[in-house]
């Protein structure tokens, strides 16, 4: 059974969030949020809300 970890990247610097997300996984999709995936010995899903902190509603 594969373990899955899902996490949000929050912070006021979108460039830093994107840089960190790219180091954690491969970019999967992008709209209001950008998803990054890593799937090797475990599954890691990283969510980068693109308009955060200006529009925190994208987290919901």
N, C-alpha and C positions, 0 to 999 in steps of 0.2 A: 504494500500500500504506500503510495507516494504522499509525503507530507506537503501541505500547501501553506505558505505564509503570505499574507496580504498586508501591505503597509502603505500608508500615505506619506508623501514628502511634503512637509509644511515649512514655510519660511518666507521671508519678504523678498528674497533675491531669486527671481525666476531662472536666471542663468546658472546660478549655483545649484539649484534643484535639478535642472536639466543635466548638468555635468555629472552630478552624483547618480542620477537615474541611469544614465548611459553606462556608467561603470558597473551598475548592479544588474543590468539586463538589456535585452534587445528590444528596441522600440516596436510596439505591436500596432497601436491605433491611436488616433488623435482627433479630438473635437473640443469639447469644453474641458476634458481631462485627457491626459496622455498616459497610456498604459505601456509599461515595460515588463517583459517576461524573461525569466531565467528558469530553465527546465533541464537540470542534469540529475544530480543525486537527490534533489528535492525541487519543489516548484515554488518560485518566488514571484509574486505579482506586485509591482510597484506602481502606485497611482500618483501622478503629478497633476494636481488641479491647476490648469494653465492661468486662470484668472484670479487665483488666490493671492493675496488677501483682499483684493478689491471687491471680489464677489464670492463670499464664502458659501453661497448657496450651491455652488457646483459640487461641494463635498457631500451633499445629500442626494 
